[in-house]
């Protein structure tokens, strides 16, 4: 790794913390995604229609 701001020796102690942060971010995203999809399937019919309408116009 070549950087004028951070040498390889200074970066080495941060690698485990950065890896842990990425894993925690992935777990948080997965939990959020599962909760959102569960909420969409458990919603009353009128709310499911609103969710479907919002998804079709957002993408």
CHARMM-style PDB file with segment names, atoms N, HN, CA, C and O in Angstrom:
ATOM      1  N   UNK     1       0.853  -1.176   0.000  1.00  0.00      PROA
ATOM      2  CA  UNK     1       0.000   0.000   0.000  1.00  0.00      PROA
ATOM      3  C   UNK     1       0.894   1.233   0.000  1.00  0.00      PROA
ATOM      4  O   UNK     1       1.786   1.360   0.838  1.00  0.00      PROA
ATOM      5  N   UNK     2       0.659   2.112  -0.913  1.00  0.00      PROA
ATOM      6  HN  UNK     2      -0.066   2.009  -1.594  1.00  0.00      PROA
ATOM      7  CA  UNK     2       1.442   3.334  -1.002  1.00  0.00      PROA
ATOM      8  C   UNK     2       0.500   4.513  -0.770  1.00  0.00      PROA
ATOM      9  O   UNK     2      -0.459   4.713  -1.515  1.00  0.00      PROA
ATOM     10  N   UNK     3       0.784   5.277   0.260  1.00  0.00      PROA
ATOM     11  HN  UNK     3       1.562   5.114   0.866  1.00  0.00      PROA
ATOM     12  CA  UNK     3      -0.025   6.441   0.565  1.00  0.00      PROA
ATOM     13  C   UNK     3       0.855   7.493   1.222  1.00  0.00      PROA
ATOM     14  O   UNK     3       1.658   7.165   2.095  1.00  0.00      PROA
ATOM     15  N   UNK     4       0.720   8.735   0.824  1.00  0.00      PROA
ATOM     16  HN  UNK     4       0.068   9.002   0.114  1.00  0.00      PROA
ATOM     17  CA  UNK     4       1.502   9.779   1.475  1.00  0.00      PROA
ATOM     18  C   UNK     4       0.990  10.093   2.883  1.00  0.00      PROA
ATOM     19  O   UNK     4       1.707  10.696   3.683  1.00  0.00      PROA
ATOM     20  N   UNK     5      -0.238   9.689   3.187  1.00  0.00      PROA
ATOM     21  HN  UNK     5      -0.820   9.199   2.538  1.00  0.00      PROA
ATOM     22  CA  UNK     5      -0.823  10.004   4.483  1.00  0.00      PROA
ATOM     23  C   UNK     5      -0.666   8.886   5.514  1.00  0.00      PROA
ATOM     24  O   UNK     5      -0.628   9.154   6.715  1.00  0.00      PROA
ATOM     25  N   UNK     6      -0.574   7.645   5.059  1.00  0.00      PROA
ATOM     26  HN  UNK     6      -0.605   7.427   4.083  1.00  0.00      PROA
ATOM     27  CA  UNK     6      -0.577   6.524   5.977  1.00  0.00      PROA
ATOM     28  C   UNK     6       0.363   5.441   5.466  1.00  0.00      PROA
ATOM     29  O   UNK     6       0.152   4.896   4.382  1.00  0.00      PROA
ATOM     30  N   UNK     7       1.380   5.133   6.225  1.00  0.00      PROA
ATOM     31  HN  UNK     7       1.551   5.576   7.105  1.00  0.00      PROA
ATOM     32  CA  UNK     7       2.305   4.085   5.812  1.00  0.00      PROA
ATOM     33  C   UNK     7       1.735   2.719   6.172  1.00  0.00      PROA
ATOM     34  O   UNK     7       0.773   2.619   6.935  1.00  0.00      PROA
ATOM     35  N   UNK     8       2.328   1.679   5.624  1.00  0.00      PROA
ATOM     36  HN  UNK     8       3.110   1.761   5.005  1.00  0.00      PROA
ATOM     37  CA  UNK     8       1.853   0.317   5.870  1.00  0.00      PROA
ATOM     38  C   UNK     8       1.986  -0.047   7.340  1.00  0.00      PROA
ATOM     39  O   UNK     8       1.146  -0.771   7.873  1.00  0.00      PROA
ATOM     40  N   UNK     9       3.017   0.438   7.998  1.00  0.00      PROA
ATOM     41  HN  UNK     9       3.700   1.026   7.565  1.00  0.00      PROA
ATOM     42  CA  UNK     9       3.221   0.140   9.412  1.00  0.00      PROA
ATOM     43  C   UNK     9       2.143   0.781  10.283  1.00  0.00      PROA
ATOM     44  O   UNK     9       1.734   0.205  11.292  1.00  0.00      PROA
ATOM     45  N   UNK    10       1.686   1.962   9.901  1.00  0.00      PROA
ATOM     46  HN  UNK    10       2.017   2.430   9.082  1.00  0.00      PROA
ATOM     47  CA  UNK    10       0.639   2.640  10.662  1.00  0.00      PROA
ATOM     48  C   UNK    10      -0.736   2.046  10.363  1.00  0.00      PROA
ATOM     49  O   UNK    10      -1.630   2.105  11.207  1.00  0.00      PROA
ATOM     50  N   UNK    11      -0.913   1.480   9.180  1.00  0.00      PROA
ATOM     51  HN  UNK    11      -0.187   1.432   8.494  1.00  0.00      PROA
ATOM     52  CA  UNK    11      -2.198   0.932   8.784  1.00  0.00      PROA
ATOM     53  C   UNK    11      -2.431  -0.458   9.379  1.00  0.00      PROA
ATOM     54  O   UNK    11      -3.577  -0.832   9.626  1.00  0.00      PROA
ATOM     55  N   UNK    12      -1.391  -1.211   9.609  1.00  0.00      PROA
ATOM     56  HN  UNK    12      -0.460  -0.908   9.409  1.00  0.00      PROA
ATOM     57  CA  UNK    12      -1.516  -2.608  10.054  1.00  0.00      PROA
ATOM     58  C   UNK    12      -2.362  -2.775  11.319  1.00  0.00      PROA
ATOM     59  O   UNK    12      -3.192  -3.684  11.345  1.00  0.00      PROA
ATOM     60  N   UNK    13      -2.210  -1.969  12.361  1.00  0.00      PROA
ATOM     61  HN  UNK    13      -1.536  -1.231  12.340  1.00  0.00      PROA
ATOM     62  CA  UNK    13      -3.048  -2.167  13.546  1.00  0.00      PROA
ATOM     63  C   UNK    13      -4.533  -1.864  13.315  1.00  0.00      PROA
ATOM     64  O   UNK    13      -5.382  -2.323  14.080  1.00  0.00      PROA
ATOM     65  N   UNK    14      -4.848  -1.105  12.284  1.00  0.00      PROA
ATOM     66  HN  UNK    14      -4.159  -0.732  11.664  1.00  0.00      PROA
ATOM     67  CA  UNK    14      -6.247  -0.745  12.021  1.00  0.00      PROA
ATOM     68  C   UNK    14      -6.983  -1.793  11.192  1.00  0.00      PROA
ATOM     69  O   UNK    14      -8.212  -1.761  11.129  1.00  0.00      PROA
ATOM     70  N   UNK    15      -6.272  -2.718  10.557  1.00  0.00      PROA
ATOM     71  HN  UNK    15      -5.273  -2.744  10.608  1.00  0.00      PROA
ATOM     72  CA  UNK    15      -6.911  -3.681   9.662  1.00  0.00      PROA
ATOM     73  C   UNK    15      -7.972  -4.526  10.362  1.00  0.00      PROA
ATOM     74  O   UNK    15      -9.052  -4.694   9.795  1.00  0.00      PROA
ATOM     75  N   UNK    16      -7.735  -5.067  11.555  1.00  0.00      PROA
ATOM     76  HN  UNK    16      -6.857  -4.930  12.015  1.00  0.00      PROA
ATOM     77  CA  UNK    16      -8.805  -5.843  12.203  1.00  0.00      PROA
ATOM     78  C   UNK    16     -10.037  -4.998  12.525  1.00  0.00      PROA
ATOM     79  O   UNK    16     -11.166  -5.473  12.400  1.00  0.00      PROA
ATOM     80  N   UNK    17      -9.826  -3.762  12.935  1.00  0.00      PROA
ATOM     81  HN  UNK    17      -8.909  -3.376  13.037  1.00  0.00      PROA
ATOM     82  CA  UNK    17     -10.958  -2.888  13.261  1.00  0.00      PROA
ATOM     83  C   UNK    17     -11.769  -2.557  12.011  1.00  0.00      PROA
ATOM     84  O   UNK    17     -12.998  -2.499  12.068  1.00  0.00      PROA
ATOM     85  N   UNK    18     -11.101  -2.343  10.898  1.00  0.00      PROA
ATOM     86  HN  UNK    18     -10.104  -2.390  10.852  1.00  0.00      PROA
ATOM     87  CA  UNK    18     -11.807  -2.049   9.654  1.00  0.00      PROA
ATOM     88  C   UNK    18     -12.578  -3.281   9.193  1.00  0.00      PROA
ATOM     89  O   UNK    18     -13.717  -3.167   8.739  1.00  0.00      PROA
ATOM     90  N   UNK    19     -11.968  -4.447   9.306  1.00  0.00      PROA
ATOM     91  HN  UNK    19     -11.043  -4.540   9.675  1.00  0.00      PROA
ATOM     92  CA  UNK    19     -12.657  -5.686   8.950  1.00  0.00      PROA
ATOM     93  C   UNK    19     -13.880  -5.914   9.815  1.00  0.00      PROA
ATOM     94  O   UNK    19     -14.937  -6.291   9.310  1.00  0.00      PROA
ATOM     95  N   UNK    20     -13.746  -5.690  11.115  1.00  0.00      PROA
ATOM     96  HN  UNK    20     -12.887  -5.384  11.525  1.00  0.00      PROA
ATOM     97  CA  UNK    20     -14.877  -5.848  12.032  1.00  0.00      PROA
ATOM     98  C   UNK    20     -15.991  -4.863  11.693  1.00  0.00      PROA
ATOM     99  O   UNK    20     -17.169  -5.219  11.721  1.00  0.00      PROA
ATOM    100  N   UNK    21     -15.623  -3.642  11.377  1.00  0.00      PROA
ATOM    101  HN  UNK    21     -14.666  -3.353  11.355  1.00  0.00      PROA
ATOM    102  CA  UNK    21     -16.623  -2.637  11.013  1.00  0.00      PROA
ATOM    103  C   UNK    21     -17.384  -3.050   9.756  1.00  0.00      PROA
ATOM    104  O   UNK    21     -18.598  -2.861   9.682  1.00  0.00      PROA
ATOM    105  N   UNK    22     -16.691  -3.608   8.772  1.00  0.00      PROA
ATOM    106  HN  UNK    22     -15.705  -3.762   8.832  1.00  0.00      PROA
ATOM    107  CA  UNK    22     -17.360  -4.054   7.550  1.00  0.00      PROA
ATOM    108  C   UNK    22     -18.301  -5.222   7.822  1.00  0.00      PROA
ATOM    109  O   UNK    22     -19.397  -5.275   7.265  1.00  0.00      PROA
ATOM    110  N   UNK    23     -17.885  -6.151   8.669  1.00  0.00      PROA
ATOM    111  HN  UNK    23     -16.995  -6.108   9.122  1.00  0.00      PROA
ATOM    112  CA  UNK    23     -18.749  -7.287   9.019  1.00  0.00      PROA
ATOM    113  C   UNK    23     -19.991  -6.795   9.756  1.00  0.00      PROA
ATOM    114  O   UNK    23     -21.101  -7.234   9.455  1.00  0.00      PROA
ATOM    115  N   UNK    24     -19.817  -5.899  10.709  1.00  0.00      PROA
ATOM    116  HN  UNK    24     -18.916  -5.543  10.954  1.00  0.00      PROA
ATOM    117  CA  UNK    24     -20.962  -5.366  11.451  1.00  0.00      PROA
ATOM    118  C   UNK    24     -21.909  -4.599  10.533  1.00  0.00      PROA
ATOM    119  O   UNK    24     -23.127  -4.672  10.697  1.00  0.00      PROA
ATOM    120  N   UNK    25     -21.364  -3.873   9.580  1.00  0.00      PROA
ATOM    121  HN  UNK    25     -20.374  -3.814   9.447  1.00  0.00      PROA
ATOM    122  CA  UNK    25     -22.192  -3.151   8.624  1.00  0.00      PROA
ATOM    123  C   UNK    25     -23.000  -4.120   7.764  1.00  0.00      PROA
ATOM    124  O   UNK    25     -24.177  -3.876   7.499  1.00  0.00      PROA
ATOM    125  N   UNK    26     -22.384  -5.207   7.330  1.00  0.00      PROA
ATOM    126  HN  UNK    26     -21.428  -5.405   7.546  1.00  0.00      PROA
ATOM    127  CA  UNK    26     -23.094  -6.206   6.530  1.00  0.00      PROA
ATOM    128  C   UNK    26     -24.201  -6.872   7.343  1.00  0.00      PROA
ATOM    129  O   UNK    26     -25.293  -7.102   6.823  1.00  0.00      PROA
ATOM    130  N   UNK    27     -23.936  -7.182   8.605  1.00  0.00      PROA
ATOM    131  HN  UNK    27     -23.049  -6.995   9.027  1.00  0.00      PROA
ATOM    132  CA  UNK    27     -24.955  -7.793   9.468  1.00  0.00      PROA
ATOM    133  C   UNK    27     -26.108  -6.826   9.702  1.00  0.00      PROA
ATOM    134  O   UNK    27     -27.271  -7.229   9.672  1.00  0.00      PROA
ATOM    135  N   UNK    28     -25.801  -5.570   9.933  1.00  0.00      PROA
ATOM    136  HN  UNK    28     -24.857  -5.242   9.957  1.00  0.00      PROA
ATOM    137  CA  UNK    28     -26.851  -4.566  10.155  1.00  0.00      PROA
ATOM    138  C   UNK    28     -27.718  -4.410   8.909  1.00  0.00      PROA
ATOM    139  O   UNK    28     -28.939  -4.295   9.013  1.00  0.00      PROA
ATOM    140  N   UNK    29     -27.096  -4.406   7.739  1.00  0.00      PROA
ATOM    141  HN  UNK    29     -26.104  -4.499   7.656  1.00  0.00      PROA
ATOM    142  CA  UNK    29     -27.860  -4.281   6.498  1.00  0.00      PROA
ATOM    143  C   UNK    29     -28.762  -5.489   6.297  1.00  0.00      PROA
ATOM    144  O   UNK    29     -29.923  -5.341   5.915  1.00  0.00      PROA
ATOM    145  N   UNK    30     -28.237  -6.682   6.552  1.00  0.00      PROA
ATOM    146  HN  UNK    30     -27.294  -6.802   6.863  1.00  0.00      PROA
ATOM    147  CA  UNK    30     -29.041  -7.900   6.400  1.00  0.00      PROA
ATOM    148  C   UNK    30     -30.238  -7.900   7.352  1.00  0.00      PROA
ATOM    149  O   UNK    30     -31.346  -8.261   6.954  1.00  0.00      PROA
ATOM    150  N   UNK    31     -30.024  -7.499   8.597  1.00  0.00      PROA
ATOM    151  HN  UNK    31     -29.125  -7.205   8.920  1.00  0.00      PROA
ATOM    152  CA  UNK    31     -31.129  -7.424   9.565  1.00  0.00      PROA
ATOM    153  C   UNK    31     -32.172  -6.410   9.123  1.00  0.00      PROA
ATOM    154  O   UNK    31     -33.371  -6.673   9.216  1.00  0.00      PROA
ATOM    155  N   UNK    32     -31.728  -5.261   8.646  1.00  0.00      PROA
ATOM    156  HN  UNK    32     -30.754  -5.048   8.571  1.00  0.00      PROA
ATOM    157  CA  UNK    32     -32.655  -4.234   8.179  1.00  0.00      PROA
ATOM    158  C   UNK    32     -33.465  -4.749   6.987  1.00  0.00      PROA
ATOM    159  O   UNK    32     -34.675  -4.538   6.914  1.00  0.00      PROA
ATOM    160  N   UNK    33     -32.790  -5.423   6.057  1.00  0.00      PROA
ATOM    161  HN  UNK    33     -31.807  -5.594   6.116  1.00  0.00      PROA
ATOM    162  CA  UNK    33     -33.459  -5.922   4.864  1.00  0.00      PROA
ATOM    163  C   UNK    33     -34.499  -6.983   5.229  1.00  0.00      PROA
ATOM    164  O   UNK    33     -35.614  -6.963   4.708  1.00  0.00      PROA
ATOM    165  N   UNK    34     -34.140  -7.902   6.115  1.00  0.00      PROA
ATOM    166  HN  UNK    34     -33.234  -7.918   6.539  1.00  0.00      PROA
ATOM    167  CA  UNK    34     -35.098  -8.932   6.526  1.00  0.00      PROA
ATOM    168  C   UNK    34     -36.286  -8.323   7.253  1.00  0.00      PROA
ATOM    169  O   UNK    34     -37.422  -8.751   7.050  1.00  0.00      PROA
ATOM    170  N   UNK    35     -36.039  -7.331   8.095  1.00  0.00      PROA
ATOM    171  HN  UNK    35     -35.116  -6.983   8.260  1.00  0.00      PROA
ATOM    172  CA  UNK    35     -37.134  -6.694   8.834  1.00  0.00      PROA
ATOM    173  C   UNK    35     -38.071  -5.961   7.884  1.00  0.00      PROA
ATOM    174  O   UNK    35     -39.291  -6.013   8.041  1.00  0.00      PROA
ATOM    175  N   UNK    36     -37.495  -5.276   6.894  1.00  0.00      PROA
ATOM    176  HN  UNK    36     -36.504  -5.233   6.766  1.00  0.00      PROA
ATOM    177  CA  UNK    36     -38.322  -4.544   5.935  1.00  0.00      PROA
ATOM    178  C   UNK    36     -39.153  -5.503   5.095  1.00  0.00      PROA
ATOM    179  O   UNK    36     -40.320  -5.220   4.822  1.00  0.00      PROA
ATOM    180  N   UNK    37     -38.587  -6.620   4.683  1.00  0.00      PROA
ATOM    181  HN  UNK    37     -37.639  -6.849   4.905  1.00  0.00      PROA
ATOM    182  CA  UNK    37     -39.361  -7.557   3.870  1.00  0.00      PROA
ATOM    183  C   UNK    37     -40.422  -8.254   4.713  1.00  0.00      PROA
ATOM    184  O   UNK    37     -41.514  -8.528   4.215  1.00  0.00      PROA
ATOM    185  N   UNK    38     -40.126  -8.549   5.989  1.00  0.00      PROA
ATOM    186  HN  UNK    38     -39.239  -8.326   6.394  1.00  0.00      PROA
ATOM    187  CA  UNK    38     -41.112  -9.154   6.867  1.00  0.00      PROA
ATOM    188  C   UNK    38     -42.261  -8.175   7.115  1.00  0.00      PROA
ATOM    189  O   UNK    38     -43.427  -8.571   7.143  1.00  0.00      PROA
ATOM    190  N   UNK    39     -41.928  -6.906   7.294  1.00  0.00      PROA
ATOM    191  HN  UNK    39     -40.981  -6.584   7.272  1.00  0.00      PROA
ATOM    192  CA  UNK    39     -42.958  -5.890   7.527  1.00  0.00      PROA
ATOM    193  C   UNK    39     -43.868  -5.764   6.303  1.00  0.00      PROA
ATOM    194  O   UNK    39     -45.073  -5.555   6.443  1.00  0.00      PROA
ATOM    195  N   UNK    40     -43.300  -5.890   5.118  1.00  0.00      PROA
ATOM    196  HN  UNK    40     -42.321  -6.060   5.004  1.00  0.00      PROA
ATOM    197  CA  UNK    40     -44.093  -5.775   3.897  1.00  0.00      PROA
ATOM    198  C   UNK    40     -45.057  -6.949   3.749  1.00  0.00      PROA
ATOM    199  O   UNK    40     -46.170  -6.769   3.253  1.00  0.00      PROA
ATOM    200  N   UNK    41     -44.653  -8.142   4.166  1.00  0.00      PROA
ATOM    201  HN  UNK    41     -43.749  -8.288   4.568  1.00  0.00      PROA
ATOM    202  CA  UNK    41     -45.541  -9.293   4.021  1.00  0.00      PROA
ATOM    203  C   UNK    41     -46.594  -9.331   5.120  1.00  0.00      PROA
ATOM    204  O   UNK    41     -47.663  -9.906   4.919  1.00  0.00      PROA
ATOM    205  N   UNK    42     -46.320  -8.734   6.274  1.00  0.00      PROA
ATOM    206  HN  UNK    42     -45.452  -8.266   6.437  1.00  0.00      PROA
ATOM    207  CA  UNK    42     -47.272  -8.747   7.377  1.00  0.00      PROA
ATOM    208  C   UNK    42     -48.208  -7.545   7.379  1.00  0.00      PROA
ATOM    209  O   UNK    42     -49.132  -7.477   8.190  1.00  0.00      PROA
ATOM    210  N   UNK    43     -47.977  -6.606   6.483  1.00  0.00      PROA
ATOM    211  HN  UNK    43     -47.227  -6.660   5.825  1.00  0.00      PROA
ATOM    212  CA  UNK    43     -48.781  -5.383   6.451  1.00  0.00      PROA
ATOM    213  C   UNK    43     -50.199  -5.692   5.976  1.00  0.00      PROA
ATOM    214  O   UNK    43     -50.410  -6.642   5.221  1.00  0.00      PROA
ATOM    215  N   UNK    44     -51.162  -4.898   6.414  1.00  0.00      PROA
ATOM    216  HN  UNK    44     -50.991  -4.127   7.027  1.00  0.00      PROA
ATOM    217  CA  UNK    44     -52.527  -5.047   5.906  1.00  0.00      PROA
ATOM    218  C   UNK    44     -52.565  -4.812   4.398  1.00  0.00      PROA
ATOM    219  O   UNK    44     -51.654  -4.183   3.860  1.00  0.00      PROA
ATOM    220  N   UNK    45     -53.588  -5.297   3.707  1.00  0.00      PROA
ATOM    221  HN  UNK    45     -54.328  -5.807   4.145  1.00  0.00      PROA
ATOM    222  CA  UNK    45     -53.630  -5.188   2.237  1.00  0.00      PROA
ATOM    223  C   UNK    45     -53.481  -3.770   1.708  1.00  0.00      PROA
ATOM    224  O   UNK    45     -52.816  -3.559   0.694  1.00  0.00      PROA
ATOM    225  N   UNK    46     -54.089  -2.792   2.379  1.00  0.00      PROA
ATOM    226  HN  UNK    46     -54.629  -2.963   3.203  1.00  0.00      PROA
ATOM    227  CA  UNK    46     -53.974  -1.418   1.864  1.00  0.00      PROA
ATOM    228  C   UNK    46     -52.550  -0.897   1.995  1.00  0.00      PROA
ATOM    229  O   UNK    46     -52.104  -0.119   1.151  1.00  0.00      PROA
ATOM    230  N   UNK    47     -51.832  -1.303   3.026  1.00  0.00      PROA
ATOM    231  HN  UNK    47     -52.194  -1.935   3.711  1.00  0.00      PROA
ATOM    232  CA  UNK    47     -50.438  -0.882   3.168  1.00  0.00      PROA
ATOM    233  C   UNK    47     -49.554  -1.609   2.162  1.00  0.00      PROA
ATOM    234  O   UNK    47     -48.595  -1.025   1.656  1.00  0.00      PROA
ATOM    235  N   UNK    48     -49.858  -2.881   1.861  1.00  0.00      PROA
ATOM    236  HN  UNK    48     -50.637  -3.355   2.272  1.00  0.00      PROA
ATOM    237  CA  UNK    48     -49.082  -3.608   0.857  1.00  0.00      PROA
ATOM    238  C   UNK    48     -49.229  -2.928  -0.497  1.00  0.00      PROA
ATOM    239  O   UNK    48     -48.263  -2.840  -1.255  1.00  0.00      PROA
ATOM    240  N   UNK    49     -50.427  -2.446  -0.806  1.00  0.00      PROA
ATOM    241  HN  UNK    49     -51.212  -2.517  -0.190  1.00  0.00      PROA
ATOM    242  CA  UNK    49     -50.644  -1.750  -2.080  1.00  0.00      PROA
ATOM    243  C   UNK    49     -49.827  -0.462  -2.120  1.00  0.00      PROA
ATOM    244  O   UNK    49     -49.260  -0.113  -3.156  1.00  0.00      PROA
ATOM    245  N   UNK    50     -49.768   0.239  -0.999  1.00  0.00      PROA
ATOM    246  HN  UNK    50     -50.228  -0.044  -0.157  1.00  0.00      PROA
ATOM    247  CA  UNK    50     -48.983   1.480  -0.948  1.00  0.00      PROA
ATOM    248  C   UNK    50     -47.495   1.178  -1.096  1.00  0.00      PROA
ATOM    249  O   UNK    50     -46.775   1.923  -1.763  1.00  0.00      PROA
ATOM    250  N   UNK    51     -47.028   0.089  -0.478  1.00  0.00      PROA
ATOM    251  HN  UNK    51     -47.612  -0.515   0.063  1.00  0.00      PROA
ATOM    252  CA  UNK    51     -45.613  -0.290  -0.588  1.00  0.00      PROA
ATOM    253  C   UNK    51     -45.295  -0.652  -2.037  1.00  0.00      PROA
ATOM    254  O   UNK    51     -44.259  -0.243  -2.563  1.00  0.00      PROA
ATOM    255  N   UNK    52     -46.173  -1.414  -2.686  1.00  0.00      PROA
ATOM    256  HN  UNK    52     -47.014  -1.746  -2.259  1.00  0.00      PROA
ATOM    257  CA  UNK    52     -45.955  -1.806  -4.079  1.00  0.00      PROA
ATOM    258  C   UNK    52     -45.954  -0.590  -4.993  1.00  0.00      PROA
ATOM    259  O   UNK    52     -45.148  -0.510  -5.920  1.00  0.00      PROA
ATOM    260  N   UNK    53     -46.844   0.350  -4.740  1.00  0.00      PROA
ATOM    261  HN  UNK    53     -47.498   0.285  -3.987  1.00  0.00      PROA
ATOM    262  CA  UNK    53     -46.901   1.553  -5.556  1.00  0.00      PROA
ATOM    263  C   UNK    53     -45.634   2.380  -5.384  1.00  0.00      PROA
ATOM    264  O   UNK    53     -45.119   2.933  -6.355  1.00  0.00      PROA
ATOM    265  N   UNK    54     -45.130   2.469  -4.161  1.00  0.00      PROA
ATOM    266  HN  UNK    54     -45.549   2.020  -3.372  1.00  0.00      PROA
ATOM    267  CA  UNK    54     -43.910   3.239  -3.912  1.00  0.00      PROA
ATOM    268  C   UNK    54     -42.715   2.575  -4.572  1.00  0.00      PROA
ATOM    269  O   UNK    54     -41.840   3.265  -5.095  1.00  0.00      PROA
ATOM    270  N   UNK    55     -42.662   1.243  -4.558  1.00  0.00      PROA
ATOM    271  HN  UNK    55     -43.373   0.682  -4.133  1.00  0.00      PROA
ATOM    272  CA  UNK    55     -41.544   0.537  -5.178  1.00  0.00      PROA
ATOM    273  C   UNK    55     -41.577   0.686  -6.696  1.00  0.00      PROA
ATOM    274  O   UNK    55     -40.520   0.799  -7.317  1.00  0.00      PROA
ATOM    275  N   UNK    56     -42.732   0.691  -7.296  1.00  0.00      PROA
ATOM    276  HN  UNK    56     -43.590   0.599  -6.792  1.00  0.00      PROA
ATOM    277  CA  UNK    56     -42.821   0.783  -8.750  1.00  0.00      PROA
ATOM    278  C   UNK    56     -42.457   2.184  -9.239  1.00  0.00      PROA
ATOM    279  O   UNK    56     -41.970   2.330 -10.360  1.00  0.00      PROA
ATOM    280  N   UNK    57     -42.677   3.204  -8.434  1.00  0.00      PROA
ATOM    281  HN  UNK    57     -43.073   3.085  -7.523  1.00  0.00      PROA
ATOM    282  CA  UNK    57     -42.349   4.551  -8.860  1.00  0.00      PROA
ATOM    283  C   UNK    57     -40.927   4.955  -8.494  1.00  0.00      PROA
ATOM    284  O   UNK    57     -40.387   5.905  -9.060  1.00  0.00      PROA
ATOM    285  N   UNK    58     -40.310   4.233  -7.541  1.00  0.00      PROA
ATOM    286  HN  UNK    58     -40.749   3.461  -7.082  1.00  0.00      PROA
ATOM    287  CA  UNK    58     -38.975   4.629  -7.107  1.00  0.00      PROA
ATOM    288  C   UNK    58     -37.881   4.068  -8.014  1.00  0.00      PROA
ATOM    289  O   UNK    58     -36.762   4.581  -7.989  1.00  0.00      PROA
ATOM    290  N   UNK    59     -38.149   3.066  -8.792  1.00  0.00      PROA
ATOM    291  HN  UNK    59     -39.058   2.649  -8.813  1.00  0.00      PROA
ATOM    292  CA  UNK    59     -37.077   2.441  -9.549  1.00  0.00      PROA
ATOM    293  C   UNK    59     -37.339   2.414 -10.970  1.00  0.00      PROA
ATOM    294  OT1 UNK    59     -36.519   1.914 -11.740  1.00  0.00      PROA
TER     295      UNK     59
END
